[in-house]
Amino acid sequence: MAAGMAVDNHQRMEVARSRRAAPQWADLLSRILGDGSRVVQLEAQLFEMRLTASLKALVDRAIATMLVFYAILIGSTCLFVALIFLLHQWLPWWQSFASVGLLIIAGVTAVNASQILQYNFVWNPAERSHLK
């Protein structure tokens, strides 16, 4: 009988331990999930801050580039108008405009041709291996 009681006490102790262990696992699991959600939330906030800073820098560079482009455009226009007025001292208006127009077209064509030639003469055997 003492052996049966010892087994019964042992079983009761095991049941009590398992009941105590079950809430601990649930608490642990809820803590893990809570911590994980906080980590994900903080990472999302950090990503948002980095993205915001990057976008602000990108917009600032775009605005600065546009300002430089328009300043060059206005300056070039003024130079071409001055060239037209200079040429008008010796030529009629239509010839002055035509000469500056031809000068612009020739300059753009030369720049474009030099870029095309530069890209065509660069030869890398690794890039053209698929042509064989």
N, CA, C and O atoms as a GROMACS GRO file, in nm:
protein
  528
    1MET      N    1   0.080  -0.117   0.000
    1MET     CA    2   0.000   0.000   0.000
    1MET      C    3   0.086   0.126   0.000
    1MET      O    4   0.052   0.224  -0.066
    2ALA      N    5   0.193   0.124   0.070
    2ALA     CA    6   0.282   0.239   0.074
    2ALA      C    7   0.341   0.264  -0.063
    2ALA      O    8   0.363   0.379  -0.102
    3ALA      N    9   0.366   0.156  -0.137
    3ALA     CA   10   0.420   0.172  -0.272
    3ALA      C   11   0.315   0.235  -0.362
    3ALA      O   12   0.348   0.318  -0.446
    4GLY      N   13   0.189   0.196  -0.346
    4GLY     CA   14   0.079   0.253  -0.427
    4GLY      C   15   0.059   0.399  -0.396
    4GLY      O   16   0.030   0.478  -0.486
    5MET      N   17   0.074   0.436  -0.270
    5MET     CA   18   0.060   0.576  -0.231
    5MET      C   19   0.175   0.659  -0.283
    5MET      O   20   0.157   0.774  -0.321
    6ALA      N   21   0.293   0.601  -0.284
    6ALA     CA   22   0.410   0.673  -0.334
    6ALA      C   23   0.393   0.700  -0.483
    6ALA      O   24   0.427   0.808  -0.531
    7VAL      N   25   0.340   0.601  -0.556
    7VAL     CA   26   0.317   0.620  -0.699
    7VAL      C   27   0.209   0.726  -0.719
    7VAL      O   28   0.221   0.810  -0.808
    8ASP      N   29   0.106   0.722  -0.640
    8ASP     CA   30  -0.003   0.819  -0.649
    8ASP      C   31   0.047   0.960  -0.619
    8ASP      O   32   0.012   1.055  -0.689
    9ASN      N   33   0.129   0.974  -0.516
    9ASN     CA   34   0.189   1.105  -0.483
    9ASN      C   35   0.279   1.154  -0.596
    9ASN      O   36   0.282   1.271  -0.632
   10HIS      N   37   0.352   1.059  -0.650
   10HIS     CA   38   0.443   1.094  -0.761
   10HIS      C   39   0.363   1.143  -0.882
   10HIS      O   40   0.401   1.240  -0.948
   11GLN      N   41   0.251   1.076  -0.911
   11GLN     CA   42   0.166   1.117  -1.022
   11GLN      C   43   0.108   1.256  -0.998
   11GLN      O   44   0.102   1.339  -1.089
   12ARG      N   45   0.065   1.281  -0.876
   12ARG     CA   46   0.009   1.412  -0.842
   12ARG      C   47   0.113   1.522  -0.857
   12ARG      O   48   0.084   1.632  -0.905
   13MET      N   49   0.234   1.492  -0.816
   13MET     CA   50   0.341   1.591  -0.828
   13MET      C   51   0.372   1.620  -0.976
   13MET      O   52   0.398   1.734  -1.013
   14GLU      N   53   0.369   1.516  -1.059
   14GLU     CA   54   0.394   1.534  -1.202
   14GLU      C   55   0.284   1.620  -1.265
   14GLU      O   56   0.313   1.705  -1.349
   15VAL      N   57   0.160   1.596  -1.227
   15VAL     CA   58   0.048   1.674  -1.281
   15VAL      C   59   0.062   1.820  -1.236
   15VAL      O   60   0.039   1.911  -1.316
   16ALA      N   61   0.100   1.841  -1.112
   16ALA     CA   62   0.116   1.978  -1.061
   16ALA      C   63   0.230   2.048  -1.135
   16ALA      O   64   0.220   2.166  -1.168
   17ARG      N   65   0.340   1.976  -1.160
   17ARG     CA   66   0.452   2.035  -1.234
   17ARG      C   67   0.412   2.070  -1.376
   17ARG      O   68   0.447   2.176  -1.428
   18SER      N   69   0.338   1.980  -1.439
   18SER     CA   70   0.298   2.006  -1.577
   18SER      C   71   0.203   2.125  -1.584
   18SER      O   72   0.207   2.201  -1.681
   19ARG      N   73   0.119   2.142  -1.484
   19ARG     CA   74   0.029   2.258  -1.482
   19ARG      C   75   0.107   2.388  -1.464
   19ARG      O   76   0.075   2.490  -1.524
   20ARG      N   77   0.209   2.382  -1.379
   20ARG     CA   78   0.292   2.501  -1.360
   20ARG      C   79   0.376   2.528  -1.484
   20ARG      O   80   0.400   2.644  -1.516
   21ALA      N   81   0.421   2.426  -1.552
   21ALA     CA   82   0.507   2.443  -1.669
   21ALA      C   83   0.428   2.496  -1.788
   21ALA      O   84   0.482   2.573  -1.868
   22ALA      N   85   0.303   2.459  -1.802
   22ALA     CA   86   0.223   2.503  -1.916
   22ALA      C   87   0.206   2.655  -1.919
   22ALA      O   88   0.227   2.714  -2.025
   23PRO      N   89   0.170   2.721  -1.811
   23PRO     CA   90   0.160   2.867  -1.818
   23PRO      C   91   0.296   2.933  -1.842
   23PRO      O   92   0.300   3.040  -1.903
   24GLN      N   93   0.404   2.874  -1.797
   24GLN     CA   94   0.535   2.932  -1.821
   24GLN      C   95   0.567   2.930  -1.970
   24GLN      O   96   0.623   3.026  -2.023
   25TRP      N   97   0.532   2.823  -2.039
   25TRP     CA   98   0.556   2.817  -2.182
   25TRP      C   99   0.469   2.918  -2.256
   25TRP      O  100   0.513   2.980  -2.353
   26ALA      N  101   0.347   2.935  -2.211
   26ALA     CA  102   0.258   3.032  -2.274
   26ALA      C  103   0.310   3.174  -2.253
   26ALA      O  104   0.310   3.255  -2.346
   27ASP      N  105   0.355   3.204  -2.132
   27ASP     CA  106   0.413   3.335  -2.104
   27ASP      C  107   0.538   3.359  -2.187
   27ASP      O  108   0.560   3.467  -2.242
   28LEU      N  109   0.620   3.256  -2.194
   28LEU     CA  110   0.743   3.268  -2.272
   28LEU      C  111   0.711   3.291  -2.419
   28LEU      O  112   0.774   3.375  -2.484
   29LEU      N  113   0.616   3.218  -2.471
   29LEU     CA  114   0.577   3.234  -2.610
   29LEU      C  115   0.518   3.372  -2.636
   29LEU      O  116   0.547   3.434  -2.739
   30SER      N  117   0.438   3.422  -2.544
   30SER     CA  118   0.380   3.557  -2.562
   30SER      C  119   0.490   3.664  -2.553
   30SER      O  120   0.484   3.763  -2.625
   31ARG      N  121   0.587   3.644  -2.467
   31ARG     CA  122   0.699   3.738  -2.461
   31ARG      C  123   0.779   3.738  -2.590
   31ARG      O  124   0.817   3.844  -2.641
   32ILE      N  125   0.806   3.618  -2.644
   32ILE     CA  126   0.882   3.608  -2.769
   32ILE      C  127   0.807   3.679  -2.882
   32ILE      O  128   0.867   3.754  -2.958
   33LEU      N  129   0.678   3.654  -2.891
   33LEU     CA  130   0.599   3.719  -2.996
   33LEU      C  131   0.593   3.870  -2.976
   33LEU      O  132   0.601   3.946  -3.072
   34GLY      N  133   0.579   3.914  -2.851
   34GLY     CA  134   0.576   4.058  -2.822
   34GLY      C  135   0.708   4.124  -2.856
   34GLY      O  136   0.712   4.231  -2.917
   35ASP      N  137   0.818   4.061  -2.816
   35ASP     CA  138   0.950   4.115  -2.849
   35ASP      C  139   0.973   4.116  -3.000
   35ASP      O  140   1.027   4.212  -3.054
   36GLY      N  141   0.932   4.009  -3.065
   36GLY     CA  142   0.948   4.004  -3.211
   36GLY      C  143   0.869   4.114  -3.281
   36GLY      O  144   0.919   4.175  -3.375
   37SER      N  145   0.747   4.138  -3.235
   37SER     CA  146   0.667   4.244  -3.298
   37SER      C  147   0.729   4.381  -3.272
   37SER      O  148   0.725   4.468  -3.359
   38ARG      N  149   0.786   4.402  -3.154
   38ARG     CA  150   0.853   4.530  -3.125
   38ARG      C  151   0.976   4.548  -3.213
   38ARG      O  152   1.001   4.658  -3.261
   39VAL      N  153   1.052   4.440  -3.233
   39VAL     CA  154   1.170   4.447  -3.319
   39VAL      C  155   1.129   4.481  -3.461
   39VAL      O  156   1.191   4.566  -3.526
   40VAL      N  157   1.024   4.415  -3.510
   40VAL     CA  158   0.978   4.443  -3.646
   40VAL      C  159   0.929   4.588  -3.657
   40VAL      O  160   0.956   4.655  -3.756
   41GLN      N  161   0.857   4.634  -3.556
   41GLN     CA  162   0.808   4.773  -3.558
   41GLN      C  163   0.924   4.873  -3.557
   41GLN      O  164   0.920   4.972  -3.630
   42LEU      N  165   1.026   4.849  -3.475
   42LEU     CA  166   1.141   4.939  -3.470
   42LEU      C  167   1.219   4.935  -3.601
   42LEU      O  168   1.268   5.039  -3.647
   43GLU      N  169   1.232   4.819  -3.660
   43GLU     CA  170   1.302   4.809  -3.790
   43GLU      C  171   1.224   4.885  -3.897
   43GLU      O  172   1.285   4.950  -3.983
   44ALA      N  173   1.092   4.877  -3.893
   44ALA     CA  174   1.011   4.951  -3.991
   44ALA      C  175   1.028   5.101  -3.972
   44ALA      O  176   1.037   5.175  -4.070
   45GLN      N  177   1.032   5.147  -3.848
   45GLN     CA  178   1.054   5.290  -3.822
   45GLN      C  179   1.192   5.333  -3.868
   45GLN      O  180   1.207   5.441  -3.927
   46LEU      N  181   1.292   5.251  -3.843
   46LEU     CA  182   1.428   5.282  -3.887
   46LEU      C  183   1.436   5.288  -4.039
   46LEU      O  184   1.500   5.377  -4.094
   47PHE      N  185   1.372   5.194  -4.107
   47PHE     CA  186   1.368   5.194  -4.253
   47PHE      C  187   1.299   5.319  -4.305
   47PHE      O  188   1.344   5.379  -4.403
   48GLU      N  189   1.190   5.358  -4.240
   48GLU     CA  190   1.117   5.479  -4.281
   48GLU      C  191   1.204   5.603  -4.266
   48GLU      O  192   1.203   5.690  -4.352
   49MET      N  193   1.279   5.612  -4.157
   49MET     CA  194   1.366   5.728  -4.136
   49MET      C  195   1.476   5.732  -4.241
   49MET      O  196   1.507   5.838  -4.295
   50ARG      N  197   1.536   5.616  -4.270
   50ARG     CA  198   1.642   5.611  -4.372
   50ARG      C  199   1.585   5.645  -4.510
   50ARG      O  200   1.648   5.718  -4.587
   51LEU      N  201   1.469   5.593  -4.540
   51LEU     CA  202   1.406   5.620  -4.670
   51LEU      C  203   1.372   5.767  -4.683
   51LEU      O  204   1.391   5.826  -4.790
   52THR      N  205   1.321   5.826  -4.578
   52THR     CA  206   1.288   5.969  -4.580
   52THR      C  207   1.412   6.053  -4.603
   52THR      O  208   1.409   6.147  -4.683
   53ALA      N  209   1.519   6.021  -4.535
   53ALA     CA  210   1.645   6.096  -4.552
   53ALA      C  211   1.699   6.080  -4.694
   53ALA      O  212   1.746   6.176  -4.755
   54SER      N  213   1.691   5.958  -4.746
   54SER     CA  214   1.739   5.934  -4.883
   54SER      C  215   1.656   6.009  -4.985
   54SER      O  216   1.710   6.067  -5.079
   55LEU      N  217   1.525   6.009  -4.968
   55LEU     CA  218   1.439   6.080  -5.061
   55LEU      C  219   1.461   6.231  -5.054
   55LEU      O  220   1.459   6.299  -5.157
   56LYS      N  221   1.481   6.283  -4.935
   56LYS     CA  222   1.510   6.427  -4.922
   56LYS      C  223   1.640   6.462  -4.994
   56LYS      O  224   1.647   6.563  -5.064
   57ALA      N  225   1.742   6.380  -4.976
   57ALA     CA  226   1.870   6.405  -5.044
   57ALA      C  227   1.854   6.396  -5.196
   57ALA      O  228   1.912   6.475  -5.270
   58LEU      N  229   1.775   6.299  -5.241
   58LEU     CA  230   1.752   6.284  -5.384
   58LEU      C  231   1.680   6.405  -5.442
   58LEU      O  232   1.716   6.453  -5.549
   59VAL      N  233   1.579   6.454  -5.372
   59VAL     CA  234   1.505   6.572  -5.418
   59VAL      C  235   1.595   6.694  -5.418
   59VAL      O  236   1.589   6.776  -5.510
   60ASP      N  237   1.678   6.708  -5.315
   60ASP     CA  238   1.770   6.822  -5.310
   60ASP      C  239   1.868   6.820  -5.427
   60ASP      O  240   1.895   6.924  -5.487
   61ARG      N  241   1.921   6.701  -5.459
   61ARG     CA  242   2.013   6.690  -5.573
   61ARG      C  243   1.941   6.720  -5.704
   61ARG      O  244   1.998   6.784  -5.792
   62ALA      N  245   1.817   6.673  -5.716
   62ALA     CA  246   1.742   6.698  -5.840
   62ALA      C  247   1.715   6.847  -5.857
   62ALA      O  248   1.726   6.899  -5.968
   63ILE      N  249   1.680   6.915  -5.750
   63ILE     CA  250   1.656   7.059  -5.759
   63ILE      C  251   1.784   7.133  -5.794
   63ILE      O  252   1.782   7.223  -5.877
   64ALA      N  253   1.894   7.095  -5.731
   64ALA     CA  254   2.022   7.160  -5.762
   64ALA      C  255   2.062   7.136  -5.907
   64ALA      O  256   2.112   7.227  -5.974
   65THR      N  257   2.041   7.015  -5.956
   65THR     CA  258   2.074   6.984  -6.096
   65THR      C  259   1.987   7.064  -6.191
   65THR      O  260   2.036   7.115  -6.292
   66MET      N  261   1.858   7.076  -6.160
   66MET     CA  262   1.769   7.156  -6.245
   66MET      C  263   1.811   7.302  -6.246
   66MET      O  264   1.809   7.366  -6.351
   67LEU      N  265   1.849   7.355  -6.131
   67LEU     CA  266   1.892   7.495  -6.126
   67LEU      C  267   2.017   7.516  -6.210
   67LEU      O  268   2.027   7.615  -6.283
   68VAL      N  269   2.112   7.425  -6.201
   68VAL     CA  270   2.233   7.436  -6.282
   68VAL      C  271   2.200   7.426  -6.430
   68VAL      O  272   2.252   7.502  -6.512
   69PHE      N  273   2.114   7.330  -6.466
   69PHE     CA  274   2.075   7.313  -6.605
   69PHE      C  275   2.010   7.439  -6.660
   69PHE      O  276   2.046   7.484  -6.769
   70TYR      N  277   1.915   7.496  -6.587
   70TYR     CA  278   1.847   7.616  -6.636
   70TYR      C  279   1.939   7.737  -6.639
   70TYR      O  280   1.926   7.822  -6.726
   71ALA      N  281   2.033   7.745  -6.545
   71ALA     CA  282   2.130   7.855  -6.549
   71ALA      C  283   2.218   7.844  -6.674
   71ALA      O  284   2.246   7.944  -6.739
   72ILE      N  285   2.261   7.723  -6.705
   72ILE     CA  286   2.341   7.703  -6.826
   72ILE      C  287   2.258   7.732  -6.950
   72ILE      O  288   2.308   7.792  -7.046
   73LEU      N  289   2.132   7.691  -6.950
   73LEU     CA  290   2.043   7.716  -7.063
   73LEU      C  291   2.023   7.866  -7.086
   73LEU      O  292   2.029   7.913  -7.200
   74ILE      N  293   1.999   7.939  -6.980
   74ILE     CA  294   1.979   8.084  -6.992
   74ILE      C  295   2.108   8.152  -7.036
   74ILE      O  296   2.106   8.240  -7.123
   75GLY      N  297   2.220   8.112  -6.977
   75GLY     CA  298   2.349   8.170  -7.016
   75GLY      C  299   2.382   8.142  -7.161
   75GLY      O  300   2.431   8.230  -7.233
   76SER      N  301   2.357   8.019  -7.206
   76SER     CA  302   2.383   7.985  -7.346
   76SER      C  303   2.294   8.065  -7.440
   76SER      O  304   2.339   8.110  -7.545
   77THR      N  305   2.169   8.082  -7.403
   77THR     CA  306   2.077   8.161  -7.485
   77THR      C  307   2.127   8.304  -7.497
   77THR      O  308   2.126   8.362  -7.606
   78CYS      N  309   2.170   8.361  -7.386
   78CYS     CA  310   2.223   8.498  -7.390
   78CYS      C  311   2.347   8.507  -7.480
   78CYS      O  312   2.362   8.603  -7.556
   79LEU      N  313   2.435   8.407  -7.471
   79LEU     CA  314   2.553   8.408  -7.557
   79LEU      C  315   2.517   8.396  -7.705
   79LEU      O  316   2.577   8.463  -7.789
   80PHE      N  317   2.421   8.312  -7.737
   80PHE     CA  318   2.380   8.299  -7.876
   80PHE      C  319   2.312   8.425  -7.928
   80PHE      O  320   2.331   8.464  -8.043
   81VAL      N  321   2.232   8.490  -7.843
   81VAL     CA  322   2.169   8.616  -7.884
   81VAL      C  323   2.277   8.722  -7.906
   81VAL      O  324   2.270   8.798  -8.002
   82ALA      N  325   2.375   8.726  -7.818
   82ALA     CA  326   2.485   8.822  -7.836
   82ALA      C  327   2.561   8.794  -7.964
   82ALA      O  328   2.600   8.887  -8.034
   83LEU      N  329   2.583   8.667  -7.996
   83LEU     CA  330   2.650   8.631  -8.120
   83LEU      C  331   2.567   8.674  -8.242
   83LEU      O  332   2.621   8.721  -8.342
   84ILE      N  333   2.434   8.658  -8.232
   84ILE     CA  334   2.347   8.701  -8.342
   84ILE      C  335   2.356   8.853  -8.360
   84ILE      O  336   2.365   8.901  -8.473
   85PHE      N  337   2.353   8.927  -8.251
   85PHE     CA  338   2.365   9.073  -8.262
   85PHE      C  339   2.501   9.114  -8.319
   85PHE      O  340   2.510   9.209  -8.397
   86LEU      N  341   2.605   9.043  -8.280
   86LEU     CA  342   2.738   9.072  -8.333
   86LEU      C  343   2.742   9.046  -8.483
   86LEU      O  344   2.793   9.128  -8.559
   87LEU      N  345   2.689   8.933  -8.525
   87LEU     CA  346   2.688   8.901  -8.668
   87LEU      C  347   2.599   8.996  -8.748
   87LEU      O  348   2.622   9.019  -8.867
   88HIS      N  349   2.497   9.052  -8.683
   88HIS     CA  350   2.405   9.142  -8.753
   88HIS      C  351   2.474   9.273  -8.794
   88HIS      O  352   2.425   9.344  -8.881
   89GLN      N  353   2.586   9.304  -8.731
   89GLN     CA  354   2.658   9.424  -8.772
   89GLN      C  355   2.708   9.411  -8.915
   89GLN      O  356   2.722   9.511  -8.985
   90TRP      N  357   2.737   9.288  -8.960
   90TRP     CA  358   2.789   9.268  -9.095
   90TRP      C  359   2.690   9.196  -9.187
   90TRP      O  360   2.701   9.205  -9.310
   91LEU      N  361   2.593   9.122  -9.128
   91LEU     CA  362   2.500   9.042  -9.207
   91LEU      C  363   2.355   9.082  -9.177
   91LEU      O  364   2.329   9.142  -9.073
   92PRO      N  365   2.263   9.053  -9.266
   92PRO     CA  366   2.121   9.075  -9.234
   92PRO      C  367   2.076   8.979  -9.123
   92PRO      O  368   2.145   8.882  -9.092
   93TRP      N  369   1.959   9.008  -9.064
   93TRP     CA  370   1.910   8.928  -8.952
   93TRP      C  371   1.898   8.781  -8.988
   93TRP      O  372   1.943   8.695  -8.913
   94TRP      N  373   1.838   8.751  -9.100
   94TRP     CA  374   1.815   8.611  -9.135
   94TRP      C  375   1.945   8.535  -9.150
   94TRP      O  376   1.953   8.417  -9.115
   95GLN      N  377   2.049   8.600  -9.202
   95GLN     CA  378   2.178   8.533  -9.213
   95GLN      C  379   2.245   8.515  -9.077
   95GLN      O  380   2.314   8.416  -9.053
   96SER      N  381   2.224   8.610  -8.989
   96SER     CA  382   2.279   8.598  -8.853
   96SER      C  383   2.215   8.481  -8.780
   96SER      O  384   2.284   8.400  -8.718
   97PHE      N  385   2.081   8.473  -8.787
   97PHE     CA  386   2.012   8.361  -8.721
   97PHE      C  387   2.050   8.228  -8.786
   97PHE      O  388   2.072   8.129  -8.716
   98ALA      N  389   2.059   8.225  -8.917
   98ALA     CA  390   2.095   8.101  -8.987
   98ALA      C  391   2.236   8.056  -8.950
   98ALA      O  392   2.258   7.936  -8.928
   99SER      N  393   2.331   8.149  -8.942
   99SER     CA  394   2.467   8.109  -8.907
   99SER      C  395   2.476   8.054  -8.766
   99SER      O  396   2.544   7.954  -8.742
  100VAL      N  397   2.407   8.116  -8.671
  100VAL     CA  398   2.410   8.067  -8.533
  100VAL      C  399   2.338   7.933  -8.525
  100VAL      O  400   2.382   7.843  -8.453
  101GLY      N  401   2.228   7.917  -8.598
  101GLY     CA  402   2.157   7.788  -8.601
  101GLY      C  403   2.244   7.677  -8.656
  101GLY      O  404   2.248   7.568  -8.600
  102LEU      N  405   2.314   7.705  -8.765
  102LEU     CA  406   2.405   7.606  -8.822
  102LEU      C  407   2.519   7.573  -8.725
  102LEU      O  408   2.561   7.458  -8.714
  103LEU      N  409   2.568   7.675  -8.655
  103LEU     CA  410   2.674   7.653  -8.556
  103LEU      C  411   2.625   7.560  -8.445
  103LEU      O  412   2.698   7.469  -8.403
  104ILE      N  413   2.503   7.582  -8.398
  104ILE     CA  414   2.448   7.497  -8.291
  104ILE      C  415   2.429   7.355  -8.341
  104ILE      O  416   2.466   7.260  -8.272
  105ILE      N  417   2.372   7.339  -8.461
  105ILE     CA  418   2.350   7.205  -8.516
  105ILE      C  419   2.483   7.133  -8.536
  105ILE      O  420   2.494   7.014  -8.506
  106ALA      N  421   2.582   7.202  -8.587
  106ALA     CA  422   2.714   7.140  -8.608
  106ALA      C  423   2.777   7.099  -8.475
  106ALA      O  424   2.836   6.991  -8.464
  107GLY      N  425   2.764   7.183  -8.374
  107GLY     CA  426   2.820   7.149  -8.242
  107GLY      C  427   2.752   7.028  -8.180
  107GLY      O  428   2.820   6.940  -8.127
  108VAL      N  429   2.620   7.023  -8.187
  108VAL     CA  430   2.547   6.909  -8.130
  108VAL      C  431   2.580   6.781  -8.207
  108VAL      O  432   2.598   6.675  -8.147
  109THR      N  433   2.588   6.792  -8.337
  109THR     CA  434   2.622   6.674  -8.419
  109THR      C  435   2.763   6.625  -8.387
  109THR      O  436   2.785   6.504  -8.378
  110ALA      N  437   2.857   6.714  -8.369
  110ALA     CA  438   2.994   6.674  -8.335
  110ALA      C  439   3.000   6.606  -8.200
  110ALA      O  440   3.067   6.504  -8.184
  111VAL      N  441   2.930   6.661  -8.102
  111VAL     CA  442   2.930   6.598  -7.969
  111VAL      C  443   2.866   6.461  -7.975
  111VAL      O  444   2.917   6.366  -7.916
  112ASN      N  445   2.754   6.450  -8.045
  112ASN     CA  446   2.684   6.322  -8.057
  112ASN      C  447   2.771   6.220  -8.130
  112ASN      O  448   2.777   6.104  -8.089
  113ALA      N  449   2.837   6.261  -8.237
  113ALA     CA  450   2.922   6.169  -8.312
  113ALA      C  451   3.040   6.123  -8.229
  113ALA      O  452   3.080   6.006  -8.237
  114SER      N  453   3.096   6.211  -8.149
  114SER     CA  454   3.210   6.170  -8.067
  114SER      C  455   3.167   6.067  -7.962
  114SER      O  456   3.243   5.976  -7.931
  115GLN      N  457   3.047   6.081  -7.908
  115GLN     CA  458   2.998   5.983  -7.811
  115GLN      C  459   2.970   5.849  -7.878
  115GLN      O  460   3.000   5.744  -7.820
  116ILE      N  461   2.913   5.852  -7.997
  116ILE     CA  462   2.887   5.727  -8.069
  116ILE      C  463   3.018   5.657  -8.102
  116ILE      O  464   3.028   5.535  -8.084
  117LEU      N  465   3.116   5.730  -8.150
  117LEU     CA  466   3.246   5.670  -8.183
  117LEU      C  467   3.315   5.615  -8.059
  117LEU      O  468   3.378   5.509  -8.064
  118GLN      N  469   3.303   5.686  -7.950
  118GLN     CA  470   3.366   5.641  -7.826
  118GLN      C  471   3.308   5.506  -7.784
  118GLN      O  472   3.384   5.418  -7.742
  119TYR      N  473   3.176   5.488  -7.793
  119TYR     CA  474   3.115   5.363  -7.751
  119TYR      C  475   3.140   5.251  -7.852
  119TYR      O  476   3.148   5.135  -7.812
  120ASN      N  477   3.153   5.282  -7.979
  120ASN     CA  478   3.176   5.177  -8.079
  120ASN      C  479   3.319   5.126  -8.078
  120ASN      O  480   3.342   5.009  -8.111
  121PHE      N  481   3.415   5.208  -8.042
  121PHE     CA  482   3.554   5.165  -8.046
  121PHE      C  483   3.602   5.102  -7.917
  121PHE      O  484   3.713   5.049  -7.912
  122VAL      N  485   3.521   5.108  -7.813
  122VAL     CA  486   3.557   5.038  -7.690
  122VAL      C  487   3.526   4.892  -7.712
  122VAL      O  488   3.410   4.853  -7.732
  123TRP      N  489   3.630   4.810  -7.707
  123TRP     CA  490   3.612   4.669  -7.737
  123TRP      C  491   3.659   4.586  -7.620
  123TRP      O  492   3.774   4.597  -7.577
  124ASN      N  493   3.569   4.504  -7.570
  124ASN     CA  494   3.601   4.414  -7.461
  124ASN      C  495   3.562   4.274  -7.507
  124ASN      O  496   3.443   4.247  -7.526
  125PRO      N  497   3.657   4.184  -7.525
  125PRO     CA  498   3.623   4.050  -7.575
  125PRO      C  499   3.522   3.977  -7.488
  125PRO      O  500   3.443   3.897  -7.539
  126ALA      N  501   3.523   4.003  -7.358
  126ALA     CA  502   3.427   3.935  -7.270
  126ALA      C  503   3.284   3.978  -7.301
  126ALA      O  504   3.192   3.897  -7.289
  127GLU      N  505   3.264   4.104  -7.340
  127GLU     CA  506   3.130   4.153  -7.370
  127GLU      C  507   3.079   4.100  -7.503
  127GLU      O  508   2.958   4.084  -7.521
  128ARG      N  509   3.170   4.073  -7.597
  128ARG     CA  510   3.128   4.031  -7.731
  128ARG      C  511   3.146   3.882  -7.754
  128ARG      O  512   3.144   3.837  -7.868
  129SER      N  513   3.163   3.805  -7.650
  129SER     CA  514   3.183   3.662  -7.666
  129SER      C  515   3.056   3.594  -7.718
  129SER      O  516   3.064   3.487  -7.778
  130HIS      N  517   2.942   3.652  -7.696
  130HIS     CA  518   2.816   3.592  -7.742
  130HIS      C  519   2.795   3.610  -7.893
  130HIS      O  520   2.703   3.550  -7.950
  131LEU      N  521   2.877   3.690  -7.959
  131LEU     CA  522   2.862   3.715  -8.102
  131LEU      C  523   2.927   3.607  -8.189
  131LEU      O  524   2.905   3.605  -8.310
  132LYS      N  525   3.006   3.521  -8.131
  132LYS     CA  526   3.078   3.419  -8.209
  132LYS      C  527   2.986   3.312  -8.261
  132LYS      O  528   3.032   3.220  -8.328
   0.00000   0.00000   0.00000
